[in-house]
């Protein structure tokens, strides 16, 4: 009888996850998919700089990250299913605006609107799924949902490559419109309604958090172009510090805070958030440079570039599925440590990739990286989910998702900053000697530099400039990945030292009274 119940419970869990899977994969996938369109964007009539390109990528990710927690609270307040349906409609509208964009500014606005839609969807997917399954199945739901978020990044690379290959960068955004509508229809027909609670929504906290995040990334992304000592960059970073400190102060005094900073006294919330931020910092920073490396350096097509990320698609879900069982056997602390160490090894090896690196070896490095992410992510996600009471499921899943997207946005911002600085300083002398607007464009666009170098009529000079440009990009990529590894190692030490080895399979949830006591 028990086996029958267990089988039925697992079937319900699988069906619940399947109902929200397209929405999760689409929301996460669009973070990665745009990376495949970067060379096409830089070669288009929009001609964004490296800084502009980073903003095209991060305008979605930043809004997505900063609104996830307030969007999770809105879902708890007004109904998660309703929020997901509105979110899919907003996502589709933003994608259509991006596809029609006549300028970089409009493209960024369309991407930001899609980010709002994605923020309404993602936290509700985990919260709604957890509400529909039995407590013993919750760790499995978290593991499956975590695997979906990782697979979403991989499928974003594949889908992005296919869309750009068959059309152009605009085709990528057009393709997202019908997928969003289909995902919305599936949610409408398969996801049950949840009873909302009547806590008011913290609008002030949402404004402070979003504004602080924008100011922080503005300073990081624009530093290579304006200089770290410029008044704009320093001013932006100071404003970010003030706004984020004000957010923390405001939330401790708000009767119904969006994200009470005191939640981070809970070791599961604190350690899980830090670990996930570091993990996605590394993974999506890699996706950002990987797309350009394979297309601009190796000369692969967008579709082949997307296919080449498949080693991550294979190892990530496999190790993620086994992570819960491994944690039950050797402990959460050891599982997280093994995953983060594996990720560091993969990124370190990738930082040594050159033009001559065969894809077989490169693919093996990607597989190691994906395996590390898959091992570490489910237990880190479980720490956050199990540290909060069921009534805060939307905020808990919103925090879970926010750390992912914040890490992704920071990864793109930091690695693009290092890449841009290193690339400009290591370009061949013949390109650095150019003057005016042409020099500015070439020093801030890998694609533009390669196009100019390839147009030089003298064969010998042309070959030296092309090779030198590729070497400059590889130098920037290597430096960015190694800085990322150093930051990840430091974070990993903190995460592992603070992690308490409570089993991930523990399904007991704290009540609101317990949470207040803690």
PyMOL commands that set and color helices and strands:
alter all, ss='L'
color gray80, all
select helices_A, chain A and resi 2-36+38-43+50-78+80-100+104-131+135-166+169-190+203-226+231-253+261-265+267-297+302-307+310-330+332-350+359-387+390-426+429-432+436-443+446-454+459-498+512-517
alter helices_A, ss='H'
color red, helices_A
deselect
rebuild
show_as cartoon
